[in-house]
Amino acid sequence: MPLRVRASGLDNSATVPGILHAWHQTHTGDWYALTSFEITNRNGTASLVTTQLVTADAVRPR
């Protein structure tokens, strides 16, 4: 992977604060959280605010 991508690509491994909007249960019984949060790149010069469903194990109280 090019150094440029490693240095300034989005960091999707970070734990970030967010807003929990709702819980949704699937037909198989799994739970997903509708959340909004900000993802920044690794060098902190750019960010992206996103709203998406995440698995229940990705959400924890503050």
Order of alpha helices (4+ residues) and beta strands (2+ residues): alpha-beta-beta-beta
